[in-house]
Amino acid sequence: MKKLLILFTAICLFSCQKTLERPEVLQAGFFASMTTPMESTFYDFKMKDLDGKEVEFSKYKGKKILLVNVASKCGYTPQYAALQELNEKYGDKVQILGFPANNFGGQEPGSNEEIKSFCSENYGVTFPVFEKISVKGFDKHPLYRWLNDEKLNGWNNQEPTWNFCKYLIDEKGELVKFYPSDVTPMDEAILKAIGA
C-alpha cells in the first residue's frame, strides 16, 4: 500500500510538472493568472496576430486604443463593418484591436486562418486582429484578466457580457471606458471619447 501511494504521488508530481512546462498552459488559463505580475500595464502585454507574428503592445503608446472581442457568427458580427469604418475615418485618433473569442454561444468556432479569411473577404478588415483567445472563465487570457480586475487596471471589474464588447484605453495606457455589445463602434459616445 505504501509503495502504491509513493508511486501515485510521483505520477501526480510528474504530470503537474509536464503541464506547467507547456507554454500554451502558461499563456492561458488558471496558471496564467499566477504568472501575470500585479503591476502589469497595458503596454506590458504582447500577443500573436492571426499570422502568428508577435506584436508588443508598447508600440501603441501615445494612442487611444479600442479593444473588441469579436466573433464571426454573431448577431453583432456586422459591427466588423462599423469597426472598419471607424478605422478608416478616425484611425489617426484611435487604434482598433480585435480579439476573436468563442466564449459566447460558440459563435467563433473557426481557426485563426478561417477567421482571417472571414474578416478580409466579408468586411475588408485592415485593423489588427489577434489569435483566438478566451475572454472569460477559468482560461481567460491575461490581457482580459487585466481588463476585468480592478486590482490590475485601477477601477473596472466588468467582463465582456457577449461578443463585441469594447474597452477604451487612453494615450497613457490606462483603461478609461467599457461599452457593451449594443454600443456600436460609430456611436456618438465612442466618437466623443476618441475626440472625433
C-alpha positions as CSV (number, residue, x, y, z in Angstrom):
1,M,0.0,0.0,0.0
2,K,2.8,2.4,0.9
3,K,4.6,1.6,-2.5
4,L,1.3,2.4,-4.3
5,L,0.9,5.7,-2.5
6,I,4.5,6.7,-3.4
7,L,4.0,5.7,-7.0
8,F,0.7,7.6,-7.2
9,T,2.4,10.7,-5.7
10,A,5.3,10.5,-8.1
11,I,3.0,10.2,-11.1
12,C,0.9,13.3,-10.0
13,L,4.1,15.4,-9.5
14,F,5.4,14.4,-12.9
15,S,2.1,15.2,-14.6
16,C,1.9,18.6,-12.9
17,Q,5.5,19.4,-13.9
18,K,4.8,18.5,-17.5
19,T,1.6,20.5,-17.6
20,L,3.4,23.6,-16.3
21,E,6.2,23.2,-18.9
22,R,3.7,23.6,-21.7
23,P,3.8,27.2,-23.0
24,E,0.1,27.2,-24.0
25,V,-0.9,26.3,-20.5
26,L,1.2,29.2,-19.1
27,Q,-0.2,31.6,-21.6
28,A,-3.8,31.0,-20.9
29,G,-5.9,29.6,-18.2
30,F,-5.5,29.1,-14.5
31,F,-1.7,29.2,-14.4
32,A,-1.6,32.5,-16.4
33,S,-3.1,34.4,-13.5
34,M,-0.2,33.2,-11.4
35,T,2.4,34.3,-13.9
36,T,1.0,37.8,-14.6
37,P,2.6,40.4,-12.3
38,M,0.2,42.5,-10.3
39,E,1.9,45.7,-11.6
40,S,1.2,44.9,-15.3
41,T,0.2,47.7,-17.5
42,F,-1.5,47.5,-20.9
43,Y,1.9,48.2,-22.5
44,D,3.4,45.1,-20.9
45,F,1.3,42.7,-23.0
46,K,2.3,41.1,-26.3
47,M,0.2,38.7,-28.4
48,K,0.4,37.0,-31.7
49,D,-1.8,38.2,-34.6
50,L,-3.7,36.0,-37.0
51,D,-0.5,35.4,-39.0
52,G,1.4,34.2,-35.9
53,K,3.5,37.4,-35.7
54,E,4.1,38.6,-32.1
55,V,3.0,42.2,-31.5
56,E,4.2,44.2,-28.5
57,F,1.5,46.5,-27.2
58,S,4.1,49.1,-26.2
59,K,4.1,50.0,-29.9
60,Y,0.7,51.6,-29.3
61,K,2.0,54.1,-26.7
62,G,0.5,57.6,-27.1
63,K,-2.7,56.4,-28.9
64,K,-6.2,55.7,-27.8
65,I,-7.0,52.0,-28.3
66,L,-10.3,50.3,-28.7
67,L,-10.2,46.6,-27.8
68,V,-13.1,44.4,-29.1
69,N,-13.8,40.7,-28.5
70,V,-15.1,39.7,-31.9
71,A,-16.9,36.6,-33.4
72,S,-17.8,35.5,-36.9
73,K,-21.3,34.0,-36.3
74,C,-23.0,36.5,-34.0
75,G,-25.9,38.9,-34.4
76,Y,-23.4,41.7,-33.7
77,T,-20.9,40.4,-36.4
78,P,-21.9,43.2,-38.8
79,Q,-20.2,45.6,-36.4
80,Y,-17.0,44.5,-38.2
81,A,-18.1,46.9,-40.9
82,A,-18.5,49.7,-38.4
83,L,-15.1,48.9,-36.8
84,Q,-13.6,49.1,-40.3
85,E,-15.4,52.4,-40.9
86,L,-14.1,53.8,-37.6
87,N,-10.6,52.6,-38.6
88,E,-10.7,54.3,-42.0
89,K,-12.2,57.6,-40.8
90,Y,-10.6,58.0,-37.4
91,G,-7.5,55.7,-37.5
92,D,-5.4,58.8,-36.6
93,K,-7.3,59.1,-33.3
94,V,-7.8,55.5,-32.2
95,Q,-6.2,52.1,-32.8
96,I,-8.7,49.2,-33.0
97,L,-7.6,45.8,-31.9
98,G,-9.8,42.7,-32.4
99,F,-9.7,39.6,-30.3
100,P,-11.6,36.6,-31.6
101,A,-13.2,34.5,-28.8
102,N,-15.5,31.5,-28.7
103,N,-16.9,32.2,-25.2
104,F,-20.4,33.2,-26.2
105,G,-22.7,30.7,-27.9
106,G,-19.8,29.0,-29.7
107,Q,-20.0,31.9,-32.2
108,E,-16.3,31.9,-33.2
109,P,-15.6,28.2,-34.0
110,G,-13.1,28.9,-36.7
111,S,-9.3,28.6,-36.8
112,N,-7.1,31.6,-36.9
113,E,-6.7,31.1,-40.7
114,E,-10.5,30.9,-41.1
115,I,-11.1,34.0,-39.0
116,K,-8.5,35.9,-41.1
117,S,-10.2,34.9,-44.4
118,F,-13.7,35.8,-43.0
119,C,-12.6,39.2,-41.8
120,S,-10.8,40.0,-45.1
121,E,-13.4,38.6,-47.5
122,N,-16.6,39.8,-45.8
123,Y,-15.5,43.1,-44.2
124,G,-12.2,44.1,-45.7
125,V,-10.7,44.4,-42.2
126,T,-7.4,46.2,-42.1
127,F,-7.0,46.8,-38.3
128,P,-5.1,44.3,-36.3
129,V,-6.9,41.1,-35.3
130,F,-5.2,38.7,-32.9
131,E,-5.2,35.0,-32.4
132,K,-8.3,33.4,-30.9
133,I,-8.3,33.6,-27.1
134,S,-10.7,33.2,-24.2
135,V,-12.1,36.4,-22.7
136,K,-13.8,35.0,-19.7
137,G,-13.8,31.9,-17.5
138,F,-11.0,29.8,-16.0
139,D,-8.9,30.0,-19.1
140,K,-9.3,33.8,-19.6
141,H,-6.3,35.3,-21.3
142,P,-4.1,37.5,-19.1
143,L,-5.0,40.6,-21.1
144,Y,-8.7,40.1,-20.3
145,R,-7.7,39.4,-16.7
146,W,-6.1,42.8,-16.6
147,L,-9.2,44.4,-18.3
148,N,-11.6,42.8,-15.8
149,D,-9.8,43.1,-12.5
150,E,-9.8,46.5,-10.7
151,K,-6.7,45.5,-8.7
152,L,-4.9,45.4,-12.0
153,N,-6.5,48.1,-14.1
154,G,-7.5,50.5,-11.3
155,W,-11.3,50.5,-11.5
156,N,-13.1,48.0,-13.7
157,N,-14.4,44.5,-12.9
158,Q,-16.7,44.3,-15.9
159,E,-16.2,41.2,-18.0
160,P,-17.5,41.0,-21.6
161,T,-21.2,40.1,-21.4
162,W,-21.3,39.0,-25.1
163,N,-19.4,39.3,-28.3
164,F,-18.3,42.8,-29.4
165,C,-17.9,44.4,-26.0
166,K,-15.4,47.3,-26.1
167,Y,-12.8,48.6,-23.8
168,L,-11.2,52.0,-24.4
169,I,-7.5,52.6,-23.4
170,D,-6.2,56.2,-23.3
171,E,-2.9,57.6,-24.5
172,K,-1.2,56.7,-21.2
173,G,-2.2,53.0,-21.4
174,E,-5.0,53.4,-18.8
175,L,-8.4,51.7,-19.1
176,V,-11.0,54.5,-19.2
177,K,-14.3,53.1,-20.6
178,F,-16.3,49.9,-21.1
179,Y,-19.0,49.7,-23.7
180,P,-21.4,46.7,-24.0
181,S,-22.1,45.0,-27.3
182,D,-25.1,47.1,-28.3
183,V,-22.9,50.3,-28.4
184,T,-21.8,50.3,-32.0
185,P,-18.3,51.5,-33.0
186,M,-19.6,54.6,-34.6
187,D,-21.8,55.5,-31.6
188,E,-21.7,59.1,-30.5
189,A,-20.3,58.0,-27.1
190,I,-17.3,56.4,-28.7
191,L,-16.7,59.1,-31.2
192,K,-16.8,61.7,-28.4
193,A,-14.4,59.7,-26.2
194,I,-11.8,59.4,-29.0
195,G,-12.1,63.1,-29.9
196,A,-13.7,62.6,-33.3
